[in-house]
Amino acid sequence: MTHPLQTPVWAEFRRKWGNEVVETPFGFLTLHRLPFTSHKIGMFIKGPEPSKEMLDWLKAEGKKLNVIFIKLEPNQPSSDPGSELKLLESSGSVRGKTLFTPTTFWIDLTKSEEELLASFHPKTRYNIRHAQKKGVEVLEDNSDKAFERYLSLMKETVIRDKFFAHNEKYHRLMWEILHKSLILNHKSPIAHLLVAEYNHEIITAWILFECEGFLYYPYGASTHKYKNVMANNLMMWEAIRFGKRLGCHTFDLWGREPGKGFTRFKEGYNPLVIEFLGTWDLVINKKIYRAYRIAEKIRWITLRLQAELGLTKYRF
Protein backbone atom coordinates (compact mmCIF):
# COMPACT_ATOMS: atom_id res chain seq x y z
CA MET A 1 0.00 0.00 0.00
CA THR A 2 1.37 3.41 -1.00
CA HIS A 3 1.03 6.13 1.62
CA PRO A 4 0.22 9.68 0.42
CA LEU A 5 3.68 10.77 1.60
CA GLN A 6 5.20 8.34 -0.89
CA THR A 7 3.31 9.54 -3.96
CA PRO A 8 4.79 11.55 -6.87
CA VAL A 9 2.47 14.47 -6.10
CA TRP A 10 3.77 14.65 -2.51
CA ALA A 11 7.33 14.53 -3.86
CA GLU A 12 6.44 17.49 -6.11
CA PHE A 13 5.10 19.34 -3.07
CA ARG A 14 8.30 18.70 -1.11
CA ARG A 15 10.44 19.91 -4.04
CA LYS A 16 8.45 23.13 -4.28
CA TRP A 17 8.74 23.51 -0.52
CA GLY A 18 12.51 23.49 -0.96
CA ASN A 19 13.62 19.95 -0.21
CA GLU A 20 15.88 17.88 -2.40
CA VAL A 21 13.94 14.75 -3.36
CA VAL A 22 15.54 11.53 -4.55
CA GLU A 23 13.41 8.92 -6.30
CA THR A 24 14.73 5.51 -5.26
CA PRO A 25 13.68 2.04 -6.46
CA PHE A 26 11.76 1.79 -3.17
CA GLY A 27 10.11 5.20 -2.88
CA PHE A 28 10.88 8.85 -2.34
CA LEU A 29 13.69 10.04 -0.09
CA THR A 30 13.75 13.70 1.00
CA LEU A 31 16.98 15.40 2.00
CA HIS A 32 17.25 18.16 4.61
CA ARG A 33 20.46 20.16 4.93
CA LEU A 34 21.82 20.78 8.42
CA PRO A 35 22.26 24.54 8.96
CA PHE A 36 25.82 25.87 8.66
CA THR A 37 27.17 22.51 7.44
CA SER A 38 27.52 20.55 4.21
CA HIS A 39 25.82 17.53 5.79
CA LYS A 40 22.28 16.35 5.22
CA ILE A 41 19.65 14.23 6.91
CA GLY A 42 17.56 11.81 4.88
CA MET A 43 13.89 11.14 5.53
CA PHE A 44 12.37 7.95 4.15
CA ILE A 45 8.96 8.27 5.76
CA LYS A 46 6.04 5.86 5.29
CA GLY A 47 8.00 3.73 2.85
CA PRO A 48 7.72 -0.04 2.34
CA GLU A 49 8.69 -2.79 4.75
CA PRO A 50 12.50 -2.79 4.89
CA SER A 51 14.55 -5.41 3.10
CA LYS A 52 18.31 -5.99 3.01
CA GLU A 53 18.35 -4.80 -0.60
CA MET A 54 16.57 -1.56 0.33
CA LEU A 55 18.77 -0.82 3.36
CA ASP A 56 21.99 -1.54 1.43
CA TRP A 57 20.86 0.72 -1.41
CA LEU A 58 19.90 3.57 0.91
CA LYS A 59 23.17 3.32 2.82
CA ALA A 60 25.26 3.41 -0.36
CA GLU A 61 23.27 6.33 -1.78
CA GLY A 62 23.44 8.15 1.54
CA LYS A 63 27.24 8.03 1.49
CA LYS A 64 27.28 9.55 -2.00
CA LEU A 65 24.94 12.35 -0.89
CA ASN A 66 26.86 13.20 2.31
CA VAL A 67 23.96 12.12 4.52
CA ILE A 68 24.54 11.57 8.25
CA PHE A 69 21.61 9.19 8.64
CA ILE A 70 18.32 8.28 7.00
CA LYS A 71 15.21 8.23 9.18
CA LEU A 72 13.00 5.23 8.43
CA GLU A 73 9.35 4.94 9.42
CA PRO A 74 7.92 2.03 7.38
CA ASN A 75 4.20 2.27 6.70
CA GLN A 76 3.42 -1.43 6.57
CA PRO A 77 2.22 -3.13 9.75
CA SER A 78 4.87 -5.46 11.09
CA SER A 79 4.48 -9.02 9.78
CA ASP A 80 7.50 -10.64 11.48
CA PRO A 81 8.80 -8.22 14.16
CA GLY A 82 11.68 -10.41 15.33
CA SER A 83 13.37 -10.85 11.97
CA GLU A 84 12.60 -7.27 10.90
CA LEU A 85 14.24 -5.85 14.04
CA LYS A 86 17.30 -8.04 13.52
CA LEU A 87 17.55 -6.86 9.92
CA LEU A 88 17.38 -3.20 10.94
CA GLU A 89 19.91 -3.59 13.75
CA SER A 90 22.34 -5.57 11.59
CA SER A 91 22.20 -2.80 8.96
CA GLY A 92 23.44 -0.23 11.49
CA SER A 93 20.03 1.21 12.32
CA VAL A 94 19.18 2.46 15.81
CA ARG A 95 15.97 3.64 17.41
CA GLY A 96 15.36 7.30 16.51
CA LYS A 97 13.16 10.19 17.55
CA THR A 98 9.69 9.69 16.14
CA LEU A 99 7.95 11.79 13.53
CA PHE A 100 4.84 9.61 13.29
CA THR A 101 3.54 7.60 16.23
CA PRO A 102 4.46 3.88 16.10
CA THR A 103 0.77 2.95 16.25
CA THR A 104 -2.31 4.28 14.55
CA PHE A 105 -6.04 3.62 14.36
CA TRP A 106 -7.84 2.04 11.41
CA ILE A 107 -11.59 1.99 10.86
CA ASP A 108 -12.99 -0.71 8.56
CA LEU A 109 -15.06 1.13 5.95
CA THR A 110 -16.32 -2.07 4.36
CA LYS A 111 -18.77 -2.47 7.25
CA SER A 112 -22.27 -1.06 6.91
CA GLU A 113 -23.18 2.24 8.52
CA GLU A 114 -25.42 0.33 10.93
CA GLU A 115 -22.57 -1.97 11.99
CA LEU A 116 -20.21 0.93 12.44
CA LEU A 117 -22.63 2.99 14.52
CA ALA A 118 -23.45 0.00 16.72
CA SER A 119 -19.73 -0.48 17.44
CA PHE A 120 -19.17 3.09 18.67
CA HIS A 121 -19.04 4.01 22.33
CA PRO A 122 -22.54 4.99 23.58
CA LYS A 123 -21.30 8.49 24.47
CA THR A 124 -19.95 8.91 20.92
CA ARG A 125 -23.28 7.90 19.41
CA TYR A 126 -25.05 10.32 21.76
CA ASN A 127 -22.75 13.19 20.73
CA ILE A 128 -23.31 12.47 17.04
CA ARG A 129 -27.09 12.61 17.52
CA HIS A 130 -26.74 15.75 19.66
CA ALA A 131 -24.86 17.56 16.87
CA GLN A 132 -27.47 16.48 14.32
CA LYS A 133 -30.32 17.73 16.54
CA LYS A 134 -28.54 21.05 17.01
CA GLY A 135 -28.48 21.49 13.25
CA VAL A 136 -24.78 20.98 12.57
CA GLU A 137 -24.21 20.13 8.90
CA VAL A 138 -21.08 18.51 7.42
CA LEU A 139 -20.19 18.79 3.75
CA GLU A 140 -17.23 18.74 1.39
CA ASP A 141 -16.34 22.33 0.52
CA ASN A 142 -13.14 22.84 -1.45
CA SER A 143 -13.80 26.51 -2.18
CA ASP A 144 -11.24 29.24 -1.55
CA LYS A 145 -13.53 30.74 1.08
CA ALA A 146 -13.72 27.46 3.01
CA PHE A 147 -9.96 26.98 2.80
CA GLU A 148 -9.35 30.50 4.18
CA ARG A 149 -11.65 29.61 7.07
CA TYR A 150 -9.67 26.39 7.60
CA LEU A 151 -6.48 28.48 7.91
CA SER A 152 -8.05 30.82 10.47
CA LEU A 153 -9.36 27.87 12.48
CA MET A 154 -5.93 26.24 12.36
CA LYS A 155 -4.35 29.41 13.74
CA GLU A 156 -6.93 29.50 16.53
CA THR A 157 -6.39 25.82 17.35
CA VAL A 158 -2.59 26.13 17.46
CA ILE A 159 -2.74 29.10 19.82
CA ARG A 160 -5.43 27.53 22.02
CA ASP A 161 -3.87 24.07 22.35
CA LYS A 162 -0.24 25.31 22.35
CA PHE A 163 1.35 23.00 19.80
CA PHE A 164 3.66 23.54 16.88
CA ALA A 165 2.21 23.20 13.39
CA HIS A 166 3.26 23.82 9.83
CA ASN A 167 2.88 27.47 8.95
CA GLU A 168 0.31 29.06 6.67
CA LYS A 169 2.65 29.04 3.67
CA TYR A 170 3.12 25.28 4.04
CA HIS A 171 -0.63 24.61 4.16
CA ARG A 172 -1.28 26.85 1.15
CA LEU A 173 1.34 25.09 -0.95
CA MET A 174 0.16 21.66 0.18
CA TRP A 175 -3.42 22.50 -0.83
CA GLU A 176 -2.25 24.01 -4.13
CA ILE A 177 -0.40 20.83 -5.10
CA LEU A 178 -2.56 18.10 -3.55
CA HIS A 179 -5.92 19.54 -4.52
CA LYS A 180 -5.93 22.45 -6.97
CA SER A 181 -3.18 21.31 -9.35
CA LEU A 182 -4.71 17.85 -9.70
CA ILE A 183 -8.16 19.32 -10.39
CA LEU A 184 -6.68 21.57 -13.09
CA ASN A 185 -5.06 18.53 -14.69
CA HIS A 186 -8.36 16.60 -14.60
CA LYS A 187 -7.04 14.13 -12.04
CA SER A 188 -8.64 12.97 -8.80
CA PRO A 189 -7.28 15.09 -5.95
CA ILE A 190 -5.59 13.50 -2.95
CA ALA A 191 -6.70 16.30 -0.59
CA HIS A 192 -10.32 17.09 0.30
CA LEU A 193 -11.74 19.68 2.69
CA LEU A 194 -14.64 18.73 4.95
CA VAL A 195 -16.35 21.44 6.99
CA ALA A 196 -18.95 21.47 9.75
CA GLU A 197 -21.34 24.42 9.66
CA TYR A 198 -23.45 25.79 12.50
CA ASN A 199 -25.48 28.99 12.43
CA HIS A 200 -24.16 29.59 8.88
CA GLU A 201 -20.58 29.53 10.19
CA ILE A 202 -17.82 26.98 9.61
CA ILE A 203 -16.79 25.86 13.09
CA THR A 204 -14.71 22.77 12.23
CA ALA A 205 -12.60 22.01 9.15
CA TRP A 206 -10.63 18.87 8.32
CA ILE A 207 -8.32 18.12 5.43
CA LEU A 208 -8.52 14.46 4.42
CA PHE A 209 -6.25 12.54 2.05
CA GLU A 210 -7.48 9.77 -0.24
CA CYS A 211 -4.97 7.28 -1.63
CA GLU A 212 -5.30 3.72 -2.93
CA GLY A 213 -8.41 2.76 -1.00
CA PHE A 214 -7.36 4.52 2.20
CA LEU A 215 -8.78 7.72 3.67
CA TYR A 216 -6.43 9.63 6.01
CA TYR A 217 -7.04 12.37 8.56
CA PRO A 218 -3.83 14.48 8.71
CA TYR A 219 -5.11 17.97 9.59
CA GLY A 220 -8.02 19.28 11.61
CA ALA A 221 -8.99 22.56 13.26
CA SER A 222 -11.96 23.92 15.16
CA THR A 223 -13.25 26.76 17.26
CA HIS A 224 -14.34 26.48 20.89
CA LYS A 225 -17.05 29.05 20.26
CA TYR A 226 -19.70 26.34 19.89
CA LYS A 227 -17.93 23.39 21.45
CA ASN A 228 -21.10 22.22 23.19
CA VAL A 229 -22.80 21.32 19.90
CA MET A 230 -20.30 18.42 19.48
CA ALA A 231 -19.49 19.22 15.86
CA ASN A 232 -16.26 17.17 15.93
CA ASN A 233 -18.17 13.99 16.75
CA LEU A 234 -20.48 14.48 13.78
CA MET A 235 -17.50 15.45 11.63
CA MET A 236 -15.76 12.12 12.30
CA TRP A 237 -18.93 10.19 11.51
CA GLU A 238 -19.46 12.12 8.29
CA ALA A 239 -15.79 11.63 7.36
CA ILE A 240 -16.38 7.88 7.72
CA ARG A 241 -19.44 8.11 5.47
CA PHE A 242 -17.44 10.28 3.03
CA GLY A 243 -14.74 7.60 2.82
CA LYS A 244 -17.35 4.95 2.12
CA ARG A 245 -18.82 7.08 -0.71
CA LEU A 246 -15.35 7.39 -2.23
CA GLY A 247 -15.05 3.60 -2.20
CA CYS A 248 -12.29 3.51 0.42
CA HIS A 249 -11.93 0.34 2.48
CA THR A 250 -9.98 1.81 5.44
CA PHE A 251 -9.91 5.09 7.36
CA ASP A 252 -6.48 5.76 8.90
CA LEU A 253 -6.79 8.26 11.76
CA TRP A 254 -3.14 9.37 11.39
CA GLY A 255 -1.65 8.40 14.71
CA ARG A 256 -2.33 7.34 18.27
CA GLU A 257 -0.92 8.74 21.49
CA PRO A 258 -2.25 6.79 24.50
CA GLY A 259 -3.57 9.02 27.25
CA LYS A 260 -4.05 12.11 25.08
CA GLY A 261 -7.49 13.68 24.82
CA PHE A 262 -7.76 13.46 21.05
CA THR A 263 -6.76 9.81 21.15
CA ARG A 264 -9.61 9.15 23.59
CA PHE A 265 -11.90 10.96 21.13
CA LYS A 266 -10.79 8.61 18.33
CA GLU A 267 -11.21 5.55 20.56
CA GLY A 268 -14.92 6.32 20.76
CA TYR A 269 -15.26 5.12 17.14
CA ASN A 270 -13.99 1.63 18.02
CA PRO A 271 -10.99 1.64 15.66
CA LEU A 272 -8.47 -1.16 15.34
CA VAL A 273 -5.00 -0.45 16.76
CA ILE A 274 -2.30 -0.99 14.13
CA GLU A 275 1.35 -1.28 15.13
CA PHE A 276 4.24 -0.41 12.82
CA LEU A 277 7.98 -1.01 13.18
CA GLY A 278 8.52 2.39 14.72
CA THR A 279 11.24 4.92 13.97
CA TRP A 280 14.76 3.89 13.00
CA ASP A 281 17.80 5.93 12.04
CA LEU A 282 19.94 4.20 9.42
CA VAL A 283 23.29 5.58 10.55
CA ILE A 284 25.82 6.39 7.84
CA ASN A 285 28.27 8.75 9.59
CA LYS A 286 28.54 7.46 13.16
CA LYS A 287 30.75 10.23 14.55
CA ILE A 288 28.60 13.13 13.37
CA TYR A 289 25.42 11.21 14.19
CA ARG A 290 26.43 10.98 17.86
CA ALA A 291 27.01 14.75 17.97
CA TYR A 292 23.67 15.32 16.21
CA ARG A 293 21.77 13.24 18.77
CA ILE A 294 23.30 15.16 21.67
CA ALA A 295 22.36 18.48 20.03
CA GLU A 296 18.88 17.15 19.27
CA LYS A 297 18.37 16.14 22.89
CA ILE A 298 19.47 19.55 24.19
CA ARG A 299 17.19 21.29 21.70
CA TRP A 300 14.11 19.36 22.80
CA ILE A 301 14.87 19.80 26.50
CA THR A 302 15.10 23.55 25.86
CA LEU A 303 11.82 23.62 23.92
CA ARG A 304 9.99 21.69 26.65
CA LEU A 305 11.38 23.96 29.34
CA GLN A 306 10.27 27.03 27.39
CA ALA A 307 6.80 25.55 27.05
CA GLU A 308 6.55 24.77 30.77
CA LEU A 309 7.65 28.31 31.65
CA GLY A 310 5.23 29.82 29.17
CA LEU A 311 8.05 31.35 27.12
CA THR A 312 7.20 29.64 23.83
CA LYS A 313 5.48 31.67 21.15
CA TYR A 314 3.07 29.35 19.45
CA ARG A 315 2.89 30.44 15.87
CA PHE A 316 1.06 29.30 12.80
N, C-alpha and C positions, 0 to 999 in steps of 0.2 A: 504494500500500500504506500502510495506517495503522499507525503505530508505537504500541505501548502507551502511550507518553508523550503521545500526541495523541488519546486516547480520552476520552469523557465521564467514565468512572469514575476515570481518573487526575486529571482536572480537579477532580472532587469531593474526591479525596484531597488535592490541593494546597490547595483552599479550607479544608478542615478542618485542614490543617497551619498555615494562617495566611496564605497568599498570596492576593493579589488575582488573580483569573483573568478574562481577557477572551476571550469567544468571538468569533473573527473569521470572515469568510467563508472563511478558508484553514486554520483550525485554532485551537488554544488558545494564548494568550499569557499567561504568568505575570508578575506584577509584583513586584519586590523593592525595598523602600524602603531607601535609603542611611541608615545611622544618623546622627542629629543633623542631618538635612537634610530638605527637602521633596521632594527629587528621588528618582526611581526608576530602576531598571534593568529592562528587559524581556528575557524569555527566550522565544524561539520555537524550541524544541528538537525536533528530529526531525520537522519540518514538511515540506511538499511542496517540490518543486523550485521555486526562486524564479522569479517572472515580474515584469515591470515593473508590472503591475497590483497584485500582492501587495506589492511593495516600496513603491510609492507610497502604498498604503492604510496600511501599517504606519507609515510615516514621518509621515503626517498624523495618525493616531491617537496616535502617540507624543508629538507636540507637544501635543495636547490633554491628555494624561495626565501631562505634565511628566516625560517619560522622557529620560534622557541618551542612551541608545543601546539598541538591541535586538539581543541576541545570536542569530545564526542558525546553526543546524547542520542543514541539510536532510538528510532521511533517504534520499532517492532517490540511487542511484548516478548519477554524472555521465554524461550522454548526449552532451553537446557542451561540453567544458570551456572551450574558447576563448571562445565566445559567452557562456557562463554567467558566467565571470570578468569579462568586459567589462561585463555587465549589473550585476553586484554593485558593481564599482568606479565605474561611472557613476552609481550610486544614492547614492554617498557611503559605501559600506561599505569597511571595512579589515579586514585579518587580525586576529583576536582570540585571546585565550587560550582554549585548548580545554577543553571539558567532556567530550565524548566524543572518542575517538581518530578521526582522519580515515579510518582503514581498519578493517575488521572481517573476521571469518571467517564464511563460510557453508558449511554442509554440506547436500548435496542428499539430502533424505529420500525422494525418489521412487525412489532406487536400492534394490535388494534388500539384505537384511542380508549376504548372501554377497559382493556387490559392494563394499559398504562396508568390511567386514572385510578383504577382499583389498587394499583401497587404503591401509590404515593402515600406519604404520611398523612393521617387524617387532618392535621393542622394545615398542611400544604393544600389539600383539597379545599378546605374551608377558606383559606386565603384567596385561592383562585376564584371561587364563587363570590367572595366578598368584593373583589375587584370588578367582576362582571356586573354585580348588582349596583355598584357605585357608578357604572357607566364608563369604565376604562375601556378603551378600544386599542387594539394592537394591529398594526399593518406594516407592510413593506413600503418604505418611502425613501427612494434614492435621490430625491431632489436636492438641489443646492441649498435650499432653505432648511431642509431637515438636517443636512450634513452640518451646516453652520450651528444649528441648535445642538447637535451631537458634540461639537467642539466646545461650546459654552458649558454644557453639562459635564464634560470631561474635566474642564478647568475647575468647576465647582466641586466635583468629586475628589480630585487630587488634593485640593486645599482642605476640604472637610476631613478626609480620611488620612491625610498626611502620608502619602506615599509618592515615590518617584514614578514618573511616566514619561513616555516619549513625548516630545514637544509638538506644538501645533504644526510646524513645518513637516515633521515626520508623518503625522496623520494625513495631512493634505496630500503629500506625495504618494503615500500608500494607497489612498482612495483613488487618486488620479490613475495609478497604474493598475490596481487590482479591480477597479470597477469601470471607470470612465473609458480608459484606453481600450479595454476589451469590448465594451459596448460599441465604440466607434469603429472597431474592426469586425463587427458583427459576430463576436464570439461570446460565449456564455461567461459572465463575470464570476470571479472567485468570491468577491466581497459583496455583501448585501447589507442594507441598513434597515433594521426593524425599530419601530418607534411605538411607544405607548402614549396615547393622548388622553387627557382628562381636562374637562372644562375648556376645550379647544386649545389646549397647550400641551406640547410634548414634554413629558416629565421623566421619561426613561428612553434611552437610545442604545441599541446594541449593534455592533458590527459583527456579522457572522461570515465565516468562510465556508465555501462548498468545494469539495475536491474528492473525486473518485468514490462517490457513495458515502462520504463522510460529511457531516456538518460540524463546524467548530465554532466555539464561542471565545474569541480572543480579547474583545474589547467591549466594555459596558460602562455606562455612566447614567446617573440619575440625580434628581433633586430631592431634598428632604421636605420640600414645601408641602407635598401631599403624601407623605410616607404612609399615612394611615389607610390609604386606599389600596395598599398592597399591589401596586402596579408591577413590581418585579416578579411576583409569583405568577401573575397572568402572563407576563412577558415570556417567562421560561416555558410555560405550557404552550403558548402560541408559537414559540421558536421550535418546539418539538413538532407541532402540527405543520409548521412551515417546512421543516426538514422532510417530513413524510410526503408533502405535496411535491417536493423536488425529486422524490424517488430515492432519497438517502436511506441507508440501512442502519447507520450509527450516528449518534450525536456525541461528540467528544467535548466535554466541558472544560478542557484546556487547563487541567491542573487540579491538584488536591493538596491542601495543607491542613492536616488533622488539628482540630482545636480552634481553627479560625472561623469567624462568624459566617463568611461567605461559603466556606466549605459545608458548614451545617445547613445553610440554605440549600445547597446543591443536594445534600443527602436526603432532603425531603422528597426528592423525585425518584428515590430508590434506584440509583445508578449502580452499575457494576464497577468495582474497583479494579483497575488495570495497572499492573506493575511492569515497569521497564527496567533496563539494565542500569539506569542511573547515569551520573556524569563522570566521564573519564578524561584525563588529560594525557594524550599521547606525547610523551616527552621526547624532544629531539635534541635540545641543547640543555643538558642537565645543570650545568653551572649557572647559567643565566635564569633557568627556570626556578632554581632554589631562591635566588635573589628576588625574582618576581613574586613568588608566593609570600615571602616575608613582607614585601611592600604592599601586596594585596591585603594581607591580614591587618597591617597597620591602618591602611585606608579604611577598611570596613569598621574597625574598632572606633576610629575617629568619627565616621559618619553616624554610628549608633550613639556615641556619646553626645554628639551635636543634637541628635534627635531627642534624646532623653532630657537634655538641658533646654530644649526649645529653641536652639540656635539655628536649626535648619530652615532654609527658605524653600518651601515646597512650591515648585514652579511647574507650569505646563506650557 
